[in-house]
């Protein structure tokens, strides 16, 4: 996994409209180094941080809901984040970046908590109901966001968030994602607790775990990370759904062992999608979210239909 991640990272750094090669960096070429530090390195770092953090969010949500078919983009979390960003854009445009992020994260948290409440009333023996309800719930929130954006002449603003892409990432415009990376590391440190939470409330309490506290930590982590990603690069659908499911087929549900692989392959899939999007219509770009959205939708349908046929 690590060699593949390094190879794709190198390819990502040296692909672009601007001419950049390893030989240029080996000499005292100020323009080449400027391009590297301002554009290529920030973009590659943002891709890796985004892919790793979104897949970790997917794992956490799947454990909290005890359902393999959920992630932030299928539970209304990203749509709630966009509503928060629209609120900031209309009423608090002069707030600091931290204040804007606080509003976005708060709306994301509220949206996720509402979905968790809805999911509690759904029968566990029908696991496909939860993602279906999540898609409907997200569609309703998305409609609210679209109507709000239409009324305030911010539809183009909203469209930027709906398309996950990294072309606008430069130095000074991606650093918030390091917070998402720190949260990912924190989740690894308490991975055993999330594994126990996945057993259910009764089993968790019988093992002496403070179930509600861990659930709140997980929900807050997902809300903050999702808002950071949406603000920086937009929505990247299905990555947090597909990658954890693929890894769990080989590694099981022990997060202590599987979480590094989930984060690594999340970064790899995101890097690959961005590279394909940058080369298939060079020098133009297809957003990475669009590329993986097509692939992820196919894999998602395969997982659902495969599970149905297996049952």
Secondary structure in CASP SS format (residue, H / E / C, confidence):
PFRMAT SS
TARGET T0000
AUTHOR 0000-0000-0000
METHOD secondary structure of the structure
MODEL  1
X C 1.00
X H 1.00
X H 1.00
X H 1.00
X H 1.00
X H 1.00
X H 1.00
X H 1.00
X H 1.00
X H 1.00
X H 1.00
X H 1.00
X H 1.00
X H 1.00
X C 1.00
X C 1.00
X C 1.00
X C 1.00
X C 1.00
X C 1.00
X C 1.00
X H 1.00
X H 1.00
X H 1.00
X H 1.00
X H 1.00
X C 1.00
X C 1.00
X C 1.00
X H 1.00
X H 1.00
X H 1.00
X H 1.00
X H 1.00
X H 1.00
X H 1.00
X H 1.00
X H 1.00
X H 1.00
X H 1.00
X H 1.00
X H 1.00
X H 1.00
X H 1.00
X H 1.00
X H 1.00
X H 1.00
X H 1.00
X H 1.00
X H 1.00
X H 1.00
X H 1.00
X H 1.00
X H 1.00
X H 1.00
X H 1.00
X H 1.00
X H 1.00
X H 1.00
X H 1.00
X H 1.00
X H 1.00
X H 1.00
X H 1.00
X H 1.00
X C 1.00
X C 1.00
X C 1.00
X C 1.00
X C 1.00
X C 1.00
X H 1.00
X H 1.00
X H 1.00
X C 1.00
X C 1.00
X H 1.00
X H 1.00
X H 1.00
X H 1.00
X H 1.00
X H 1.00
X H 1.00
X H 1.00
X H 1.00
X H 1.00
X H 1.00
X H 1.00
X H 1.00
X H 1.00
X H 1.00
X C 1.00
X C 1.00
X C 1.00
X C 1.00
X C 1.00
X H 1.00
X H 1.00
X H 1.00
X H 1.00
X H 1.00
X H 1.00
X H 1.00
X H 1.00
X H 1.00
X H 1.00
X H 1.00
X H 1.00
X H 1.00
X H 1.00
X H 1.00
X H 1.00
X H 1.00
X H 1.00
X H 1.00
X H 1.00
X H 1.00
X H 1.00
X H 1.00
X H 1.00
X C 1.00
X C 1.00
X C 1.00
X C 1.00
X C 1.00
X C 1.00
X C 1.00
X H 1.00
X H 1.00
X H 1.00
X H 1.00
X H 1.00
X H 1.00
X H 1.00
X H 1.00
X H 1.00
X H 1.00
X H 1.00
X H 1.00
X H 1.00
X H 1.00
X H 1.00
X H 1.00
X H 1.00
X H 1.00
X H 1.00
X H 1.00
X H 1.00
X H 1.00
X H 1.00
X H 1.00
X C 1.00
X C 1.00
X C 1.00
X H 1.00
X H 1.00
X H 1.00
X H 1.00
X H 1.00
X H 1.00
X H 1.00
X H 1.00
X C 1.00
X C 1.00
X C 1.00
X C 1.00
X C 1.00
X C 1.00
X C 1.00
X C 1.00
X C 1.00
X C 1.00
X C 1.00
X C 1.00
X C 1.00
X C 1.00
X H 1.00
X H 1.00
X H 1.00
X H 1.00
X H 1.00
X H 1.00
X H 1.00
X H 1.00
X H 1.00
X H 1.00
X H 1.00
X H 1.00
X H 1.00
X C 1.00
X H 1.00
X H 1.00
X H 1.00
X H 1.00
X H 1.00
X H 1.00
X H 1.00
X C 1.00
X C 1.00
X C 1.00
X H 1.00
X H 1.00
X H 1.00
X H 1.00
X H 1.00
X H 1.00
X C 1.00
X C 1.00
X C 1.00
X C 1.00
X H 1.00
X H 1.00
X H 1.00
X H 1.00
X H 1.00
X H 1.00
X H 1.00
X H 1.00
X H 1.00
X H 1.00
X H 1.00
X H 1.00
X H 1.00
X H 1.00
X H 1.00
X H 1.00
X H 1.00
X H 1.00
X H 1.00
X H 1.00
X H 1.00
X H 1.00
X C 1.00
X C 1.00
X C 1.00
X C 1.00
X C 1.00
X C 1.00
X H 1.00
X H 1.00
X H 1.00
X H 1.00
X H 1.00
X H 1.00
X H 1.00
X H 1.00
X H 1.00
X H 1.00
X H 1.00
X H 1.00
X H 1.00
X C 1.00
X C 1.00
X C 1.00
X H 1.00
X H 1.00
X H 1.00
X H 1.00
X H 1.00
X H 1.00
X H 1.00
X H 1.00
X H 1.00
X H 1.00
X H 1.00
X H 1.00
X H 1.00
X H 1.00
X H 1.00
X H 1.00
X H 1.00
X H 1.00
X H 1.00
X H 1.00
X H 1.00
X H 1.00
X H 1.00
X H 1.00
X H 1.00
X C 1.00
X C 1.00
X C 1.00
X C 1.00
X C 1.00
X C 1.00
X C 1.00
X C 1.00
X H 1.00
X H 1.00
X H 1.00
X H 1.00
X H 1.00
X H 1.00
X H 1.00
X H 1.00
X H 1.00
X H 1.00
X H 1.00
X H 1.00
X H 1.00
X H 1.00
X H 1.00
X H 1.00
X H 1.00
X H 1.00
X H 1.00
X H 1.00
X H 1.00
X H 1.00
X H 1.00
X C 1.00
END
